Amino acid sequence: MKTAIVTFFDAYPAKSGSGVVIYDFFNSWPHFNKSLFQMSAEKINKKKIINTKIFNNKPVYKILSLPILIFKLFKYLQNSKKKILILEGASWILYSYIVIISLKIFIPNILIIYRAHNIEYEIRKKYSLFFISLITKYIEKKVFNISNIVTTVSKLEQKKANKYYGVKTRLFPNSIRVNDFIKLKNKTIKKLPKKYILFCGSYEYRPNKSAIDYLINNILPILIKKNIFLVLTGSPNINFNSDNVINLGYVERAQLKFLYKNAICLMATLFEGYGTRVKIIESLILQSNVISTSKGIEGIDSYPKDKIIVTNEKKKIVNAVYYFMKLKNNKLKSNKLKNPNRTLSRYYSMENNANLLYKDIS
């Protein structure tokens, strides 16, 4: 038996939350005879990573490179008695559809699992032309119905899949390799301010851009009075023209862990968004504090109520920062150590969830 796990962007090395989830899933898939197929503009040389080199990370180059990817998949799977194709749905659904249809023609007995990271039609409806959103809805319905198994990341996404496409999906929470993450040694980032709030996410992604702009324009001017800074990760080469905004760009996961543990709190002040936020899961597992809007926490089905404050109101967001700052200062004085949250560690364990899915298809 062979398993091909496919993504249409960089999962190795991961440059986004989705990339982390995909690479953790690949490492957690219990069958040893597996390979991760990805598209990347970088040169990748790593065992079991089969990269399709693209000129640029743009849709046109990905579409032109699809025949190469499909040929690599066919060559990899053709001589295996049992064949599993797992497609990661964090890119335009058209890519997945073309791959599925092509491989079904050449390998009729292939088992197809589609791992939806969100309902893509909702995103296209808001940000793309009407024609693109209509095509996306039609193709997404096709993919959901021709795949042998479709997984969604939360109970909310399950309801949406049933509403739009009349399909029953399998729940697979957005997960991480919890033990690896907990054991990962913190990597110190020097010259950080003593007091800071943290936001993680690419400024190029519109919901993140709106959230960062909201923090800079509405929340930070108040927090500055208490000498609190805003630290950002995920967007290199962007100058926010503020002495109280520190943009670290891409950071290593060990550095991110350091940031979680030393921040007053992680901010998830999103007023729009799709799927679930891996950074919230990582932060909560470490028992760090989180301030989120109702949209930011959407899809997170399990979390400790004492570690997260959910509000959409500006005044309450500011007061929540002050509350967590005071709480953090008290814990530092008592030298109380934070142990990982065991309940969350089990629920969001990629190893556990991958094993359950593998058991189902076996």
C-alpha positions in Angstrom: 0.0 0.0 0.0 1.2 3.5 -0.8 -0.1 6.9 0.3 0.4 10.1 -1.6 -0.4 13.3 0.4 -0.8 16.3 -1.9 -0.6 20.0 -1.3 -0.3 22.8 -3.8 2.0 25.1 -1.8 4.9 24.8 0.6 4.2 22.4 3.5 8.0 21.8 3.8 9.4 24.0 5.0 6.1 25.3 6.4 5.5 29.0 5.9 2.0 29.2 7.3 -0.4 27.6 9.8 -1.8 25.4 7.0 1.7 24.3 6.1 2.4 23.3 9.7 -0.9 21.3 9.8 -0.1 19.5 6.5 3.4 18.6 7.4 2.4 17.4 10.9 -0.3 15.3 9.3 2.2 13.8 6.9 4.6 12.9 9.7 1.7 11.4 11.7 0.2 9.3 9.0 0.9 5.8 10.5 1.7 4.0 7.2 5.5 4.1 6.5 5.1 3.9 2.7 4.1 7.5 2.1 5.3 10.6 0.3 4.3 14.3 0.4 3.8 15.9 -3.0 3.9 19.7 -3.0 4.5 22.7 -5.3 7.2 25.1 -4.4 9.2 27.9 -6.1 12.2 26.7 -3.9 14.5 23.8 -4.5 13.6 21.1 -2.0 15.9 18.1 -1.2 14.4 15.9 1.5 13.5 12.3 1.7 9.8 11.5 1.0 9.1 15.1 -0.2 8.4 15.0 -3.9 8.5 18.6 -5.1 7.1 20.1 -8.3 9.1 23.2 -9.0 7.1 26.2 -10.1 8.4 29.5 -11.3 6.2 31.6 -9.0 3.6 30.9 -6.3 0.8 32.1 -8.6 -2.3 30.2 -9.9 -1.2 30.3 -13.6 2.1 28.6 -12.8 0.4 26.0 -10.6 -2.2 25.1 -13.4 0.6 24.8 -15.9 2.5 22.5 -13.6 -0.4 20.2 -12.8 0.4 17.7 -15.6 3.9 17.2 -14.1 2.4 16.7 -10.6 -0.2 14.2 -12.0 2.5 12.3 -13.8 4.6 12.0 -10.7 1.6 10.8 -8.7 0.8 8.2 -11.3 4.3 6.9 -11.5 4.5 6.7 -7.7 1.2 4.9 -7.2 0.8 2.7 -10.3 2.5 -0.4 -9.1 1.0 -0.5 -5.6 -1.8 -2.9 -4.9 -3.6 -0.5 -2.6 -3.4 3.2 -3.4 -4.4 6.1 -1.2 -4.6 9.7 -2.4 -5.0 12.4 0.3 -5.6 16.0 -1.0 -5.1 19.0 1.3 -7.8 21.6 0.7 -5.9 24.7 1.5 -5.6 25.9 -2.1 -8.0 26.6 -5.0 -10.4 23.6 -5.3 -9.8 23.4 -9.0 -6.3 21.9 -8.6 -7.7 19.1 -6.4 -10.5 18.4 -8.9 -8.1 18.1 -11.9 -5.9 15.8 -9.9 -8.8 13.6 -8.7 -10.4 13.3 -12.2 -7.1 12.5 -13.9 -6.0 9.8 -11.4 -9.5 8.2 -11.4 -9.1 7.7 -15.2 -5.7 6.1 -14.9 -6.1 4.4 -11.5 -9.8 3.5 -11.1 -9.4 1.7 -7.8 -7.7 4.6 -5.9 -9.0 5.6 -2.5 -9.4 9.4 -2.3 -9.5 11.4 0.9 -10.1 15.2 0.7 -9.1 17.1 3.8 -11.0 20.3 3.7 -9.4 23.2 5.7 -12.6 25.3 5.2 -15.5 25.7 2.8 -13.7 27.5 0.0 -16.9 28.7 -1.7 -17.4 31.1 1.2 -14.0 32.7 0.7 -14.4 33.0 -3.1 -17.9 34.5 -2.7 -16.4 37.3 -0.7 -13.2 38.0 -2.4 -13.4 36.7 -6.0 -15.5 37.6 -9.1 -19.0 36.1 -9.2 -18.0 33.7 -12.0 -15.0 32.4 -10.0 -17.2 31.9 -6.9 -19.9 30.1 -8.9 -17.3 27.8 -10.5 -15.7 27.1 -7.1 -19.1 26.1 -5.6 -19.8 23.7 -8.5 -16.3 22.1 -8.4 -16.3 21.9 -4.6 -19.6 20.1 -4.6 -18.1 17.7 -7.2 -15.0 17.1 -5.1 -17.0 16.5 -1.9 -19.2 14.0 -3.7 -16.6 12.0 -5.7 -14.1 11.6 -2.8 -14.4 8.5 -0.8 -13.9 10.4 2.5 -14.1 14.1 3.2 -12.9 15.5 6.5 -13.7 18.9 7.9 -12.0 20.7 10.8 -14.9 21.5 13.1 -18.6 20.8 13.8 -19.4 24.1 12.3 -17.7 23.2 9.0 -19.5 19.9 9.0 -22.8 21.7 9.1 -21.7 24.0 6.3 -20.7 21.1 4.1 -24.1 19.5 4.7 -25.9 22.8 4.0 -24.1 23.6 0.7 -23.4 20.1 -0.7 -25.6 17.7 1.2 -22.7 15.5 2.3 -21.8 14.1 5.7 -18.2 14.7 6.4 -15.9 13.1 9.0 -14.6 15.4 11.8 -10.8 15.8 11.8 -9.9 18.8 14.1 -7.1 21.0 13.0 -4.3 19.4 14.9 -0.6 19.5 15.6 2.0 17.0 16.7 1.5 17.9 20.3 4.4 15.9 21.8 6.9 17.3 19.3 5.6 20.9 20.0 5.8 20.5 23.8 9.3 19.0 23.6 10.5 21.7 21.2 13.1 23.8 23.1 12.3 27.5 23.1 14.6 29.6 20.9 15.1 33.0 22.5 14.4 36.2 20.5 16.6 39.0 21.7 15.7 42.6 22.2 12.0 42.0 22.6 10.0 44.5 24.8 9.1 43.4 28.3 5.4 43.8 27.7 3.8 42.8 24.3 0.7 41.3 22.7 1.2 38.9 19.9 -0.5 38.5 16.5 0.6 35.7 14.1 -0.5 35.6 10.5 0.4 36.9 7.0 -0.6 40.5 6.3 -1.3 39.4 2.7 -4.3 37.4 3.9 -7.2 39.8 4.0 -8.8 38.7 7.3 -5.4 39.0 8.9 -4.8 42.4 7.3 -8.1 43.7 8.7 -7.3 42.3 12.1 -3.7 43.8 12.2 -5.0 47.2 11.0 -7.7 47.1 13.7 -5.1 46.4 16.4 -2.7 49.2 15.2 -5.4 51.8 14.7 -7.8 51.1 17.5 -6.2 49.0 20.3 -2.5 49.9 20.3 -2.9 53.7 20.8 -4.5 52.9 24.1 -2.1 50.2 25.2 0.9 52.4 24.4 0.1 54.4 27.6 1.1 51.3 29.5 4.2 50.8 27.3 2.7 47.7 25.7 4.0 46.7 22.2 2.5 44.7 19.4 4.7 41.9 18.0 3.8 40.5 14.6 4.9 37.3 12.8 4.3 36.0 9.3 4.9 39.0 7.0 8.5 39.8 6.2 9.5 43.1 4.6 6.6 45.1 5.8 7.2 48.3 7.8 4.2 49.4 9.8 5.7 52.8 10.6 5.2 52.6 14.3 7.7 52.5 17.1 5.4 50.2 19.1 4.9 47.6 16.3 7.7 45.0 16.0 7.4 42.9 12.8 9.5 39.8 13.1 8.5 38.3 9.7 8.9 34.6 9.4 10.0 32.9 12.6 11.1 29.4 13.5 8.6 27.3 15.4 10.9 27.2 18.4 11.0 31.0 18.3 7.2 31.1 18.0 6.9 28.9 21.1 9.1 31.4 23.0 6.8 34.3 21.8 3.7 32.5 23.1 5.1 31.9 26.5 6.4 35.4 27.0 3.6 37.4 25.5 0.8 38.9 27.6 -1.5 37.1 25.3 -2.1 36.0 21.7 -4.5 38.3 19.8 -7.0 36.7 17.5 -9.1 39.8 16.8 -10.5 38.7 13.5 -13.9 39.9 12.2 -13.8 37.6 9.2 -12.1 34.3 8.6 -12.5 30.7 7.6 -11.5 27.3 9.1 -9.7 27.2 12.5 -6.7 29.1 13.8 -3.8 26.7 14.5 -2.0 29.5 16.4 -4.8 29.5 19.0 -4.5 25.8 19.4 -0.8 26.0 19.9 -1.1 28.8 22.4 -3.8 27.2 24.5 -1.9 23.9 24.6 0.9 25.8 26.3 -1.6 27.4 28.6 -0.8 30.8 27.3 -3.5 33.5 27.2 -5.7 34.3 24.2 -8.0 37.2 23.4 -10.3 36.5 20.5 -13.3 37.8 18.7 -16.3 35.4 18.2 -15.1 35.0 14.6 -11.5 34.3 15.7 -12.5 31.4 18.0 -15.0 30.0 15.5 -14.5 26.3 14.8 -12.5 25.8 18.0 -14.7 23.2 19.6 -12.7 22.6 22.8 -10.8 25.2 24.9 -10.3 26.2 28.6 -12.5 29.1 29.6 -10.0 30.6 32.0 -7.3 31.0 29.3 -9.3 32.8 26.6 -11.5 35.9 26.6 -13.9 36.2 23.7 -15.2 39.7 22.9 -15.9 41.9 19.9 -15.9 45.2 21.8 -12.9 47.5 21.8 -13.1 48.5 25.5 -13.4 44.8 26.6 -10.4 43.9 24.4 -8.3 46.5 26.1 -9.5 45.5 29.6 -8.7 41.9 28.7 -5.1 42.8 27.9 -4.8 44.6 31.2 -6.3 41.6 33.0 -3.9 39.1 31.4 -1.0 41.5 32.1 -1.8 41.5 35.8 -2.3 37.8 35.8 1.1 37.2 34.1 2.9 39.5 36.5 1.5 37.6 39.5 2.6 34.3 38.1 6.1 35.6 37.4 6.3 36.7 41.0 5.2 33.3 42.3 7.5 31.5 39.7 4.6 29.2 38.8 5.4 27.0 35.9 2.8 26.4 33.1 2.2 22.7 32.2 0.7 21.8 28.9 -3.1 21.4 28.9 -3.7 17.6 28.8 -7.3 17.7 27.6 -6.5 19.9 24.6 -3.3 17.9 24.0 -5.4 14.8 23.4 -8.2 16.4 21.4 -5.8 18.3 19.1 -3.2 15.6 18.8 -2.4 15.0 15.1 -1.0 11.6 16.0 -4.3 10.5 17.6 -6.5 11.9 14.9 -4.4 10.5 12.0 -4.4 7.1 13.6 -8.2 7.2 14.0 -8.6 8.1 10.3 -6.2 5.4 9.3 -8.1 2.8 11.4 -11.3 3.8 9.7 -10.0 3.2 6.2 -8.1 0.1 7.1 
